[in-house]
Amino acid sequence: MRRTVVVLAAVMAAVTATAFLISAEVLVREKLLKKSEKIQNIEFTKGTSVYFNESGKLQFACLGADQQVSGIPLAKGSSVYFYDNGKIEYVFLSADQQILGVCFRKGTPIYFTKGGKLQYIIVANDEDINGILCAKGTKAGFYESGKLQYVTLAKDQVIQGISCAKGSIAGFYESGKLQYATLSSDFPIQDIKFAKGTYLLFFESGNIKNAYLVAPTDIMGVTCANGPSASFYENGVLDWAVLGRIGEVQGVFCAKGSTIGFYQSGKLQYATLSDEQDINDIPCAKGTKAGFYQSGKLQFATLASDRIIGGVPAAKKTVAGFYETGKLQYATLSAGREIGGIPCAGGTKVDFYESGNLQYATLAKDHKIGNVECPEGTVVGIRESGTLKYIISKGSKTSFDENGDPRDTEKTPD
């Protein structure tokens, strides 16, 4: 009998505990306010339904009357969701109203940052925001200032003189200037005829920054290929472009599908060569990149054949660099050569000052420079005056002062 009583007591205790938990759950997680009440520093009106998450933080409220929440005026019946910090996460509007200077329609879901700033909305119906007709069911984003950042367009429309396509996303700078758009028709901008569907990015000044082309397009005498094919300086000059066909650009034959670059002046800066060609009397290899100074003089190129340049035997299939005067800046030797009294090894790189004096070389044999004995294979750096600046030998670099005395020694990377 005693055992039965104990078991019965245990069962009753479990039932009571369960009932308490269920009751507590209801009381803690959901509540209809019978009078105005302050919850987590927010004063809610009578008739408001509030809901808490499992940690006891306010999660949701359905407003029982018009009121302000976190400084935002909201209509009766609006559903408001909260971050853990008590700031509004998003709200469903129960009436047309203005929030942070922007007019929104009834039923619009509005999302905020954790700091309480407007972030984006889901457009309830095709509606006008800042003069832009936005598509129903799409996102419209905002800067923290409340200025429009991006929208999906409900119809073809002209925005700041640009014909923009229905269903595409248009973006804006915080100043309100158009930042990017997709063209709804063939459309001329900055004397360039862009095809329908071209995606354009703009500088805040209104000039084109980048163009993602849907058809080959002629820009500054260059036929640009489909795709992300053209970028511009703010002054309207091409920065770089991808070629849609082999073309001659400022006297240089450039390869189809390659990227060519320009200076802000419009002068060619670099290109990939479509054919072997002589540039400034230098045989340049097909399919390799060549660089140019603004004057049009060759800056670097891969040699199509062995070539004696300024008395230096430069090797084919290696890159040679030039000063704007045309003097050799660096090259790889096709054969050993004594340069400025220094025996330089074939197959190694040599560098020169613009004066023509040797700056860097690898020794073809043991050699004494000043008072320093340098073994074969030593890399030597030489001042323009001809004095030894440093040597690299057996994994160590030793520097020298103007008098030829060692200054410091350090290990070099393997």
C-alpha positions, 0 to 999 in steps of 0.5 A: 500500500505504501509503495502504491502511494509513493508511485501515485505521488510521483505521477501527480508531481510529474503531471503538476510539473508538466502543467506548470511548464505548459502554463509557463510556456504560454505565459512567457512566449505569448501575451495579449496586453490588457493595458499599455505595457513597457517591454524592453524599453518599448511602450506597447498599447493595450490590445497588442499581442507580443511573442517572446523567443525561448530565451525570453527576448521580444520577438514579435508584436502585432500592434493594438493601435497606431503607435511609434516603435523605435521612433518609427510610426506604425499603424494598428495591426502592423506586424513587427519583428525584433532583433535580440537587441530590441531593434526592429528587424522587419515590419509588415505595414497594415496601411499606406504610410511614410517611413524615414521619408519614403512612402510605402504601401499597405502590406509592404514588408520592410527590413532594417539593419541591427542598428535600426536603419532602413535596409530593404523592402519587398515591393507589395505591388508595382509602385513608384519609389523616388520616381522609379516604377519598381516590380511587385515581389522584388527587393528594393534596397536603401542606404542608411540615409533612406536613399534608394540603392537598388530596385528591379524595374517594373517596366522599360523606363528612362532613368536620367536619360538612360533607357533601362530594361524591364525586369533588370536591376538598376542601382544608384549612388547615395546622391541619387545618380544612376550607378548601373543599369541594363539597356532596354533598347539599342542606345547611343551613349557618349557617341557609342552605339550600345546594343539592347541588353548591354549592362553598364556601370557609371561613374557618379558623374554620369560617364560610363565606367564599365560595359558588359557587351551583348554584341561586338561594339565599336569603341574608339576605333576598337571592335570590342568583344561580347562579355565584360569587354570595356572599361573607361576612365572618367574622362570617357577614354577607354581604359582597357578593352577585349578585342572582338577581332584582329585589329590594328590599333595605333599601328600595332596588330593586336590579337582577337580575344586579347585585352589591350590597355590605354593611357588616359590620353587615349594612347596604347599602353599594352597589347597582345600581338596577333602576328610577329612584327617589328616595333621600333626595329625590334622583332616582337613575337606573335601571341606575346604582350608588348608595352608602350610609353605614351609617346608610342615608343616600345617599353617591353616585348618578347623577342621573336629572334636573337637580336643584337641591341645596342651591342648586347646579344639578346635571346629570342623568346625572352622579354627585353625592356627599353627606356623611352629613349630606345636604349636597352633597359634589360634583356637575357643574353643569347651568348656570353659577352663582356660588357663594361669589362664584366664577363656576363654569362649567356642565358642570364639577365642583364640590366642597364642604367639609361646611360648604358652602364651595366647595373646587374649581371651574372658572371661567366667566370671568376672576376675581380671587381675593385678589391673583391674576388667574385667567383663564376656564377656570382650575381653582381650589382653595380653602381652607375659609377662602376663601383660594386654595390652588392654580390649574391653568392652561395646563398648570401648577399653582401653589400659594399659602400662606395669605397668597396668595403663590405657593409652588411651580409644577409641570407638570400631566399632559396 
